[in-house]
Amino acid sequence: LTAATEAAERGMKVVVLEKMPRCGGNSAICHGEFAAWDDVYHLREKLKLGDDGSARHAEDTLRAGDYYGNPDLVRIMAEQAPAGLTWLMEGAGVKIQESVLAAPGHSAPRIHSGIGGSGEMMVAALKKKAEQSGVVIRTNEQVAAIWRNSFSSPVVGVEVQRGKQRSNIYIRQALVLASGGFSRDLAMRQVYNPAV
């Protein structure tokens, strides 16, 4: 939803295809938390929670994922976490509690919780912001295939399945794939880590 909003606000026509009946996936059923080593209020400093930074955040993230993560992408995520939190607050209107919490997998307190304490609240704010920016959100529509002219050519379209009906959407500029974790897919997990 964030990527869709950013694209729409840059003048692109954006359609979000969501295979489920509503947006949000696991984000909608979580506690509504955001990990960032700093925030616009500098709560870490105000609450005297000690030092933290992007390098430490990145290392914690890599370690928590048994070092399967791409270090360059994890580094970017950690460096930009405070800016992402600011966008969530200022761009989407999410209000955060004046606390920074510790959480498993983090070596320093860096968890910011939304007021209301639910992922549903954050997803609702992101959905509202996307729609206000002109994003069209279509639920119950699954991407069944991605079309290219050749293996190495850019994406030219997607095949969408809604129930038993299939249709094609031409891609003019870009396709952004946003997928959550696959913790429920045991077979896929075992491809990457046979021990789980």
Secondary structure, 3 states (H helix, E strand, C coil): CHHHHHHHCCCCCCEEEECCCCCCHHHHHCCCEEECCCCCCCHHHHCCCCCCCHHHHHHHHHHHCCCCCCHHHHHHHHHHHHHHHHHHHHHCCCCECCCCECCCCCCCCCEEEECCCCHHHHHHHHHHHHHHCCCEEEECCEEEEEEECCCCCCEEEEEEEECCEEEEEECCCCCCCCCCCCCCCHHHHHHHCCCC
